[in-house]
Amino acid sequence: MNRIQINGLTIETNGPASVLVTDGKVYVDGRQVSTIDTASNKVIIKGNINELKAYGNVEVNGNVGEIDAGGNVVCRDVSGSIDAGGNVSARNVKHNIDAGGNVTVNK
């Protein structure tokens, strides 16, 4: 069982999931599971996920496959690529980074 937290909301999945956060709605593997307060315009994920799409800033504390964010991205390990509208700060990214701002990668 995989447990992820999205802005404090805990969701259990069978394994790493694909997550979409848009207009305060949270979709996991294509199914709406909840709503969250996005007034801060930041999505914080704790846990491992396959893919994250969000329109604001994101922070992922876990492993992630792909990230597509409209704002800044802060993350640890990304096995795929990052597409961000703002700055990117990551520990380890295995593929491409496309950012509208600065990029910092620490291996």
N, CA, C and O atoms as CSV, one atom per row, in Angstrom:
chain,resi,resn,atom,element,x,y,z
A,1,MET,N,N,0.846,-1.178,0.000
A,1,MET,CA,C,0.000,0.000,0.000
A,1,MET,C,C,0.892,1.242,0.000
A,1,MET,O,O,1.840,1.326,0.781
A,2,ASN,N,N,0.595,2.184,-0.856
A,2,ASN,CA,C,1.328,3.443,-0.954
A,2,ASN,C,C,0.481,4.541,-0.330
A,2,ASN,O,O,-0.718,4.633,-0.591
A,3,ARG,N,N,1.098,5.360,0.484
A,3,ARG,CA,C,0.384,6.459,1.136
A,3,ARG,C,C,0.996,7.771,0.661
A,3,ARG,O,O,2.206,7.973,0.760
A,4,ILE,N,N,0.146,8.665,0.142
A,4,ILE,CA,C,0.604,9.991,-0.258
A,4,ILE,C,C,-0.220,11.036,0.477
A,4,ILE,O,O,-1.392,10.824,0.788
A,5,GLN,N,N,0.410,12.153,0.743
A,5,GLN,CA,C,-0.279,13.280,1.354
A,5,GLN,C,C,-0.236,14.447,0.388
A,5,GLN,O,O,0.814,14.777,-0.162
A,6,ILE,N,N,-1.376,15.061,0.189
A,6,ILE,CA,C,-1.486,16.219,-0.685
A,6,ILE,C,C,-2.051,17.359,0.149
A,6,ILE,O,O,-3.232,17.358,0.498
A,7,ASN,N,N,-1.210,18.325,0.463
A,7,ASN,CA,C,-1.600,19.441,1.336
A,7,ASN,C,C,-2.272,18.951,2.615
A,7,ASN,O,O,-3.268,19.521,3.061
A,8,GLY,N,N,-1.715,17.884,3.204
A,8,GLY,CA,C,-2.225,17.346,4.458
A,8,GLY,C,C,-3.289,16.281,4.308
A,8,GLY,O,O,-3.577,15.575,5.274
A,9,LEU,N,N,-3.888,16.135,3.132
A,9,LEU,CA,C,-4.887,15.107,2.864
A,9,LEU,C,C,-4.173,13.788,2.586
A,9,LEU,O,O,-3.330,13.734,1.690
A,10,THR,N,N,-4.481,12.727,3.320
A,10,THR,CA,C,-3.834,11.430,3.124
A,10,THR,C,C,-4.684,10.549,2.227
A,10,THR,O,O,-5.881,10.366,2.452
A,11,ILE,N,N,-4.030,10.001,1.193
A,11,ILE,CA,C,-4.692,9.118,0.238
A,11,ILE,C,C,-3.866,7.850,0.129
A,11,ILE,O,O,-2.649,7.919,-0.041
A,12,GLU,N,N,-4.509,6.693,0.222
A,12,GLU,CA,C,-3.822,5.422,0.059
A,12,GLU,C,C,-4.094,4.877,-1.333
A,12,GLU,O,O,-5.233,4.876,-1.800
A,13,THR,N,N,-3.028,4.408,-1.996
A,13,THR,CA,C,-3.152,3.828,-3.324
A,13,THR,C,C,-2.447,2.475,-3.332
A,13,THR,O,O,-1.679,2.166,-2.421
A,14,ASN,N,N,-2.703,1.682,-4.346
A,14,ASN,CA,C,-2.079,0.364,-4.434
A,14,ASN,C,C,-0.608,0.447,-4.790
A,14,ASN,O,O,0.129,-0.511,-4.553
A,15,GLY,N,N,-0.167,1.530,-5.337
A,15,GLY,CA,C,1.226,1.756,-5.721
A,15,GLY,C,C,1.370,3.207,-6.087
A,15,GLY,O,O,0.430,3.979,-5.903
A,16,PRO,N,N,2.522,3.611,-6.602
A,16,PRO,CA,C,2.671,4.994,-7.030
A,16,PRO,C,C,1.586,5.361,-8.042
A,16,PRO,O,O,1.299,4.594,-8.961
A,17,ALA,N,N,0.994,6.525,-7.866
A,17,ALA,CA,C,-0.174,6.924,-8.647
A,17,ALA,C,C,0.132,8.143,-9.508
A,17,ALA,O,O,1.138,8.825,-9.307
A,18,SER,N,N,-0.750,8.407,-10.467
A,18,SER,CA,C,-0.724,9.647,-11.229
A,18,SER,C,C,-1.673,10.619,-10.552
A,18,SER,O,O,-2.824,10.283,-10.272
A,19,VAL,N,N,-1.181,11.845,-10.285
A,19,VAL,CA,C,-1.953,12.831,-9.534
A,19,VAL,C,C,-2.116,14.091,-10.378
A,19,VAL,O,O,-1.155,14.588,-10.966
A,20,LEU,N,N,-3.351,14.602,-10.430
A,20,LEU,CA,C,-3.654,15.860,-11.079
A,20,LEU,C,C,-4.357,16.739,-10.060
A,20,LEU,O,O,-5.328,16.323,-9.429
A,21,VAL,N,N,-3.853,17.969,-9.902
A,21,VAL,CA,C,-4.498,18.928,-9.009
A,21,VAL,C,C,-4.855,20.144,-9.849
A,21,VAL,O,O,-3.980,20.834,-10.372
A,22,THR,N,N,-6.157,20.396,-9.968
A,22,THR,CA,C,-6.629,21.524,-10.768
A,22,THR,C,C,-7.879,22.123,-10.134
A,22,THR,O,O,-8.804,21.404,-9.756
A,23,ASP,N,N,-7.895,23.426,-10.024
A,23,ASP,CA,C,-9.046,24.149,-9.456
A,23,ASP,C,C,-9.477,23.583,-8.103
A,23,ASP,O,O,-10.670,23.510,-7.809
A,24,GLY,N,N,-8.506,23.184,-7.284
A,24,GLY,CA,C,-8.808,22.669,-5.953
A,24,GLY,C,C,-9.297,21.237,-5.926
A,24,GLY,O,O,-9.601,20.712,-4.855
A,25,LYS,N,N,-9.378,20.597,-7.072
A,25,LYS,CA,C,-9.822,19.204,-7.137
A,25,LYS,C,C,-8.603,18.294,-7.291
A,25,LYS,O,O,-7.662,18.611,-8.020
A,26,VAL,N,N,-8.638,17.162,-6.591
A,26,VAL,CA,C,-7.546,16.196,-6.631
A,26,VAL,C,C,-8.022,14.943,-7.353
A,26,VAL,O,O,-9.013,14.324,-6.968
A,27,TYR,N,N,-7.296,14.583,-8.409
A,27,TYR,CA,C,-7.589,13.374,-9.172
A,27,TYR,C,C,-6.421,12.410,-8.991
A,27,TYR,O,O,-5.260,12.798,-9.123
A,28,VAL,N,N,-6.731,11.170,-8.694
A,28,VAL,CA,C,-5.712,10.127,-8.581
A,28,VAL,C,C,-6.071,9.049,-9.582
A,28,VAL,O,O,-7.166,8.489,-9.549
A,29,ASP,N,N,-5.133,8.765,-10.472
A,29,ASP,CA,C,-5.349,7.790,-11.549
A,29,ASP,C,C,-6.643,8.061,-12.313
A,29,ASP,O,O,-7.385,7.137,-12.648
A,30,GLY,N,N,-6.905,9.359,-12.588
A,30,GLY,CA,C,-8.053,9.754,-13.400
A,30,GLY,C,C,-9.371,9.871,-12.668
A,30,GLY,O,O,-10.382,10.212,-13.283
A,31,ARG,N,N,-9.394,9.597,-11.364
A,31,ARG,CA,C,-10.645,9.628,-10.594
A,31,ARG,C,C,-10.563,10.718,-9.533
A,31,ARG,O,O,-9.596,10.777,-8.774
A,32,GLN,N,N,-11.590,11.593,-9.476
A,32,GLN,CA,C,-11.582,12.634,-8.457
A,32,GLN,C,C,-11.763,11.995,-7.089
A,32,GLN,O,O,-12.712,11.248,-6.851
A,33,VAL,N,N,-10.823,12.311,-6.191
A,33,VAL,CA,C,-10.884,11.716,-4.858
A,33,VAL,C,C,-11.184,12.733,-3.768
A,33,VAL,O,O,-11.639,12.358,-2.687
A,34,SER,N,N,-10.938,14.018,-4.032
A,34,SER,CA,C,-11.158,14.994,-2.986
A,34,SER,C,C,-11.012,16.407,-3.545
A,34,SER,O,O,-10.740,16.608,-4.728
A,35,THR,N,N,-11.199,17.364,-2.664
A,35,THR,CA,C,-10.886,18.750,-2.961
A,35,THR,C,C,-9.934,19.238,-1.872
A,35,THR,O,O,-9.943,18.733,-0.750
A,36,ILE,N,N,-9.112,20.227,-2.221
A,36,ILE,CA,C,-8.190,20.794,-1.244
A,36,ILE,C,C,-8.217,22.305,-1.370
A,36,ILE,O,O,-8.652,22.854,-2.382
A,37,ASP,N,N,-7.745,22.966,-0.327
A,37,ASP,CA,C,-7.632,24.418,-0.337
A,37,ASP,C,C,-6.367,24.778,-1.106
A,37,ASP,O,O,-5.269,24.411,-0.687
A,38,THR,N,N,-6.499,25.475,-2.202
A,38,THR,CA,C,-5.348,25.879,-2.999
A,38,THR,C,C,-5.133,27.389,-2.942
A,38,THR,O,O,-4.540,27.974,-3.848
A,39,ALA,N,N,-5.621,28.014,-1.869
A,39,ALA,CA,C,-5.465,29.463,-1.733
A,39,ALA,C,C,-3.997,29.863,-1.708
A,39,ALA,O,O,-3.645,30.953,-2.157
A,40,SER,N,N,-3.133,28.987,-1.184
A,40,SER,CA,C,-1.703,29.300,-1.130
A,40,SER,C,C,-1.033,29.075,-2.487
A,40,SER,O,O,0.138,29.414,-2.660
A,41,ASN,N,N,-1.762,28.509,-3.446
A,41,ASN,CA,C,-1.252,28.219,-4.790
A,41,ASN,C,C,-0.043,27.289,-4.741
A,41,ASN,O,O,0.857,27.391,-5.575
A,42,LYS,N,N,-0.024,26.373,-3.754
A,42,LYS,CA,C,1.079,25.437,-3.634
A,42,LYS,C,C,0.526,24.063,-3.304
A,42,LYS,O,O,-0.358,23.918,-2.460
A,43,VAL,N,N,1.056,23.065,-3.979
A,43,VAL,CA,C,0.676,21.680,-3.720
A,43,VAL,C,C,1.886,20.977,-3.146
A,43,VAL,O,O,2.958,20.978,-3.752
A,44,ILE,N,N,1.717,20.370,-1.968
A,44,ILE,CA,C,2.805,19.635,-1.324
A,44,ILE,C,C,2.442,18.156,-1.303
A,44,ILE,O,O,1.408,17.767,-0.760
A,45,ILE,N,N,3.304,17.337,-1.898
A,45,ILE,CA,C,3.093,15.889,-1.969
A,45,ILE,C,C,4.128,15.207,-1.081
A,45,ILE,O,O,5.319,15.498,-1.179
A,46,LYS,N,N,3.684,14.311,-0.227
A,46,LYS,CA,C,4.587,13.465,0.557
A,46,LYS,C,C,4.292,12.026,0.175
A,46,LYS,O,O,3.201,11.514,0.427
A,47,GLY,N,N,5.274,11.379,-0.437
A,47,GLY,CA,C,5.096,10.008,-0.890
A,47,GLY,C,C,5.572,9.865,-2.322
A,47,GLY,O,O,5.964,10.844,-2.956
A,48,ASN,N,N,5.537,8.653,-2.824
A,48,ASN,CA,C,6.003,8.355,-4.174
A,48,ASN,C,C,4.836,8.354,-5.146
A,48,ASN,O,O,3.799,7.746,-4.880
A,49,ILE,N,N,5.006,9.037,-6.278
A,49,ILE,CA,C,3.958,9.089,-7.295
A,49,ILE,C,C,4.586,8.903,-8.678
A,49,ILE,O,O,5.774,9.163,-8.871
A,50,ASN,N,N,3.781,8.453,-9.628
A,50,ASN,CA,C,4.257,8.284,-10.999
A,50,ASN,C,C,4.324,9.606,-11.733
A,50,ASN,O,O,5.286,9.881,-12.450
A,51,GLU,N,N,3.288,10.433,-11.551
A,51,GLU,CA,C,3.162,11.645,-12.352
A,51,GLU,C,C,2.396,12.686,-11.559
A,51,GLU,O,O,1.457,12.361,-10.832
A,52,LEU,N,N,2.803,13.943,-11.703
A,52,LEU,CA,C,2.098,15.036,-11.053
A,52,LEU,C,C,1.867,16.144,-12.063
A,52,LEU,O,O,2.797,16.588,-12.736
A,53,LYS,N,N,0.617,16.590,-12.165
A,53,LYS,CA,C,0.261,17.757,-12.961
A,53,LYS,C,C,-0.470,18.723,-12.047
A,53,LYS,O,O,-1.458,18.366,-11.405
A,54,ALA,N,N,0.028,19.949,-11.996
A,54,ALA,CA,C,-0.599,20.969,-11.165
A,54,ALA,C,C,-0.364,22.321,-11.817
A,54,ALA,O,O,0.630,22.509,-12.518
A,55,TYR,N,N,-1.274,23.264,-11.591
A,55,TYR,CA,C,-1.187,24.551,-12.249
A,55,TYR,C,C,-0.424,25.595,-11.454
A,55,TYR,O,O,-0.135,26.672,-11.977
A,56,GLY,N,N,-0.095,25.307,-10.217
A,56,GLY,CA,C,0.649,26.251,-9.394
A,56,GLY,C,C,2.019,25.714,-9.036
A,56,GLY,O,O,2.627,24.969,-9.804
A,57,ASN,N,N,2.499,26.098,-7.863
A,57,ASN,CA,C,3.784,25.646,-7.343
A,57,ASN,C,C,3.639,24.270,-6.723
A,57,ASN,O,O,2.605,23.960,-6.131
A,58,VAL,N,N,4.681,23.430,-6.854
A,58,VAL,CA,C,4.627,22.094,-6.282
A,58,VAL,C,C,5.904,21.775,-5.516
A,58,VAL,O,O,6.995,22.236,-5.851
A,59,GLU,N,N,5.725,20.974,-4.482
A,59,GLU,CA,C,6.841,20.430,-3.714
A,59,GLU,C,C,6.557,18.943,-3.537
A,59,GLU,O,O,5.498,18.562,-3.038
A,60,VAL,N,N,7.505,18.108,-3.945
A,60,VAL,CA,C,7.339,16.665,-3.830
A,60,VAL,C,C,8.421,16.123,-2.909
A,60,VAL,O,O,9.611,16.234,-3.203
A,61,ASN,N,N,7.999,15.534,-1.790
A,61,ASN,CA,C,8.903,14.900,-0.840
A,61,ASN,C,C,8.792,13.399,-1.012
A,61,ASN,O,O,8.137,12.720,-0.222
A,62,GLY,N,N,9.423,12.893,-2.030
A,62,GLY,CA,C,9.376,11.483,-2.387
A,62,GLY,C,C,9.861,11.342,-3.810
A,62,GLY,O,O,10.320,12.315,-4.409
A,63,ASN,N,N,9.769,10.166,-4.351
A,63,ASN,CA,C,10.174,9.920,-5.731
A,63,ASN,C,C,8.995,10.164,-6.663
A,63,ASN,O,O,7.849,9.863,-6.327
A,64,VAL,N,N,9.290,10.714,-7.842
A,64,VAL,CA,C,8.238,11.005,-8.812
A,64,VAL,C,C,8.750,10.688,-10.214
A,64,VAL,O,O,9.935,10.850,-10.507
A,65,GLY,N,N,7.843,10.236,-11.071
A,65,GLY,CA,C,8.202,9.938,-12.457
A,65,GLY,C,C,8.304,11.186,-13.298
A,65,GLY,O,O,9.374,11.484,-13.829
A,66,GLU,N,N,7.215,11.925,-13.434
A,66,GLU,CA,C,7.151,13.132,-14.271
A,66,GLU,C,C,6.445,14.242,-13.504
A,66,GLU,O,O,5.521,13.984,-12.732
A,67,ILE,N,N,6.886,15.479,-13.722
A,67,ILE,CA,C,6.219,16.632,-13.125
A,67,ILE,C,C,5.920,17.647,-14.217
A,67,ILE,O,O,6.790,17.978,-15.023
A,68,ASP,N,N,4.680,18.139,-14.242
A,68,ASP,CA,C,4.267,19.222,-15.125
A,68,ASP,C,C,3.580,20.249,-14.236
A,68,ASP,O,O,2.474,20.006,-13.751
A,69,ALA,N,N,4.218,21.388,-14.018
A,69,ALA,CA,C,3.680,22.385,-13.098
A,69,ALA,C,C,3.707,23.760,-13.748
A,69,ALA,O,O,4.611,24.085,-14.518
A,70,GLY,N,N,2.705,24.552,-13.424
A,70,GLY,CA,C,2.644,25.908,-13.948
A,70,GLY,C,C,3.535,26.881,-13.205
A,70,GLY,O,O,3.829,27.964,-13.713
A,71,GLY,N,N,3.969,26.511,-12.011
A,71,GLY,CA,C,4.790,27.396,-11.185
A,71,GLY,C,C,6.144,26.784,-10.884
A,71,GLY,O,O,6.724,26.077,-11.708
A,72,ASN,N,N,6.637,27.070,-9.680
A,72,ASN,CA,C,7.932,26.567,-9.227
A,72,ASN,C,C,7.828,25.109,-8.794
A,72,ASN,O,O,6.769,24.656,-8.361
A,73,VAL,N,N,8.949,24.371,-8.916
A,73,VAL,CA,C,9.005,22.968,-8.512
A,73,VAL,C,C,10.181,22.767,-7.562
A,73,VAL,O,O,11.305,23.179,-7.849
A,74,VAL,N,N,9.902,22.126,-6.426
A,74,VAL,CA,C,10.934,21.693,-5.492
A,74,VAL,C,C,10.715,20.204,-5.300
A,74,VAL,O,O,9.621,19.783,-4.923
A,75,CYS,N,N,11.756,19.389,-5.558
A,75,CYS,CA,C,11.578,17.944,-5.456
A,75,CYS,C,C,12.901,17.258,-5.163
A,75,CYS,O,O,13.963,17.880,-5.192
A,76,ARG,N,N,12.818,15.965,-4.880
A,76,ARG,CA,C,14.007,15.147,-4.634
A,76,ARG,C,C,14.400,14.437,-5.915
A,76,ARG,O,O,15.095,15.002,-6.759
A,77,ASP,N,N,13.957,13.207,-6.056
A,77,ASP,CA,C,14.360,12.356,-7.170
A,77,ASP,C,C,13.252,12.255,-8.214
A,77,ASP,O,O,12.106,11.936,-7.895
A,78,VAL,N,N,13.612,12.534,-9.471
A,78,VAL,CA,C,12.672,12.465,-10.583
A,78,VAL,C,C,13.242,11.495,-11.609
A,78,VAL,O,O,14.303,11.741,-12.183
A,79,SER,N,N,12.538,10.397,-11.836
A,79,SER,CA,C,13.031,9.402,-12.784
A,79,SER,C,C,12.716,9.787,-14.223
A,79,SER,O,O,13.225,9.169,-15.157
A,80,GLY,N,N,11.886,10.798,-14.405
A,80,GLY,CA,C,11.526,11.262,-15.742
A,80,GLY,C,C,11.961,12.695,-15.950
A,80,GLY,O,O,13.109,13.045,-15.676
A,81,SER,N,N,11.053,13.529,-16.434
A,81,SER,CA,C,11.340,14.918,-16.780
A,81,SER,C,C,10.505,15.880,-15.944
A,81,SER,O,O,9.515,15.494,-15.321
A,82,ILE,N,N,10.929,17.139,-15.946
A,82,ILE,CA,C,10.198,18.210,-15.270
A,82,ILE,C,C,9.895,19.302,-16.291
A,82,ILE,O,O,10.778,19.723,-17.039
A,83,ASP,N,N,8.649,19.755,-16.319
A,83,ASP,CA,C,8.241,20.903,-17.115
A,83,ASP,C,C,7.621,21.889,-16.134
A,83,ASP,O,O,6.570,21.616,-15.555
A,84,ALA,N,N,8.272,23.034,-15.946
A,84,ALA,CA,C,7.808,24.001,-14.953
A,84,ALA,C,C,7.730,25.393,-15.563
A,84,ALA,O,O,8.565,25.770,-16.387
A,85,GLY,N,N,6.735,26.142,-15.157
A,85,GLY,CA,C,6.610,27.522,-15.606
A,85,GLY,C,C,7.535,28.459,-14.851
A,85,GLY,O,O,7.785,29.579,-15.297
A,86,GLY,N,N,8.048,28.011,-13.704
A,86,GLY,CA,C,8.914,28.844,-12.867
A,86,GLY,C,C,10.260,28.181,-12.622
A,86,GLY,O,O,10.808,27.509,-13.496
A,87,ASN,N,N,10.780,28.381,-11.426
A,87,ASN,CA,C,12.075,27.835,-11.024
A,87,ASN,C,C,11.974,26.360,-10.674
A,87,ASN,O,O,10.911,25.881,-10.277
A,88,VAL,N,N,13.093,25.632,-10.822
A,88,VAL,CA,C,13.159,24.218,-10.446
A,88,VAL,C,C,14.346,24.014,-9.516
A,88,VAL,O,O,15.461,24.452,-9.802
A,89,SER,N,N,14.091,23.347,-8.405
A,89,SER,CA,C,15.145,22.929,-7.490
A,89,SER,C,C,14.941,21.448,-7.229
A,89,SER,O,O,13.913,21.039,-6.688
A,90,ALA,N,N,15.937,20.635,-7.620
A,90,ALA,CA,C,15.807,19.185,-7.499
A,90,ALA,C,C,17.127,18.586,-7.037
A,90,ALA,O,O,18.188,19.193,-7.185
A,91,ARG,N,N,17.043,17.390,-6.476
A,91,ARG,CA,C,18.249,16.689,-6.051
A,91,ARG,C,C,18.808,15.858,-7.191
A,91,ARG,O,O,20.017,15.859,-7.418
A,92,ASN,N,N,17.954,15.152,-7.908
A,92,ASN,CA,C,18.403,14.243,-8.948
A,92,ASN,C,C,17.295,14.104,-9.993
A,92,ASN,O,O,16.182,13.687,-9.672
A,93,VAL,N,N,17.605,14.455,-11.249
A,93,VAL,CA,C,16.649,14.339,-12.347
A,93,VAL,C,C,17.312,13.529,-13.448
A,93,VAL,O,O,18.412,13.861,-13.890
A,94,LYS,N,N,16.650,12.466,-13.895
A,94,LYS,CA,C,17.269,11.573,-14.864
A,94,LYS,C,C,17.075,11.992,-16.309
A,94,LYS,O,O,17.812,11.531,-17.180
A,95,HIS,N,N,16.105,12.852,-16.592
A,95,HIS,CA,C,15.862,13.247,-17.983
A,95,HIS,C,C,15.880,14.769,-18.093
A,95,HIS,O,O,16.709,15.414,-17.452
A,96,ASN,N,N,15.012,15.342,-18.865
A,96,ASN,CA,C,15.037,16.760,-19.202
A,96,ASN,C,C,14.340,17.640,-18.166
A,96,ASN,O,O,13.438,17.213,-17.446
A,97,ILE,N,N,14.806,18.893,-18.127
A,97,ILE,CA,C,14.144,19.929,-17.342
A,97,ILE,C,C,13.847,21.084,-18.284
A,97,ILE,O,O,14.742,21.598,-18.955
A,98,ASP,N,N,12.578,21.489,-18.330
A,98,ASP,CA,C,12.154,22.649,-19.099
A,98,ASP,C,C,11.566,23.618,-18.086
A,98,ASP,O,O,10.520,23.347,-17.499
A,99,ALA,N,N,12.237,24.753,-17.878
A,99,ALA,CA,C,11.793,25.683,-16.847
A,99,ALA,C,C,11.728,27.108,-17.396
A,99,ALA,O,O,12.536,27.510,-18.233
A,100,GLY,N,N,10.750,27.851,-16.902
A,100,GLY,CA,C,10.633,29.259,-17.252
A,100,GLY,C,C,11.541,30.136,-16.414
A,100,GLY,O,O,11.678,31.328,-16.686
A,101,GLY,N,N,12.167,29.555,-15.394
A,101,GLY,CA,C,13.051,30.314,-14.488
A,101,GLY,C,C,14.371,29.591,-14.297
A,101,GLY,O,O,14.850,28.890,-15.189
A,102,ASN,N,N,14.946,29.772,-13.129
A,102,ASN,CA,C,16.239,29.177,-12.793
A,102,ASN,C,C,16.123,27.695,-12.483
A,102,ASN,O,O,15.077,27.224,-12.036
A,103,VAL,N,N,17.216,26.955,-12.725
A,103,VAL,CA,C,17.269,25.517,-12.444
A,103,VAL,C,C,18.461,25.236,-11.545
A,103,VAL,O,O,19.583,25.651,-11.833
A,104,THR,N,N,18.202,24.516,-10.436
A,104,THR,CA,C,19.251,24.070,-9.539
A,104,THR,C,C,19.088,22.583,-9.322
A,104,THR,O,O,18.033,22.131,-8.877
A,105,VAL,N,N,20.135,21.807,-9.637
A,105,VAL,CA,C,20.099,20.363,-9.443
A,105,VAL,C,C,21.316,19.972,-8.618
A,105,VAL,O,O,22.447,20.284,-8.991
A,106,ASN,N,N,21.091,19.294,-7.503
A,106,ASN,CA,C,22.170,18.817,-6.635
A,106,ASN,C,C,22.187,17.304,-6.676
A,106,ASN,O,O,21.221,16.662,-6.263
A,107,LYS,N,N,23.264,16.729,-7.164
A,107,LYS,CA,C,23.374,15.269,-7.216
A,107,LYS,C,C,24.118,14.775,-6.024
A,107,LYS,O,O,24.320,13.569,-5.878
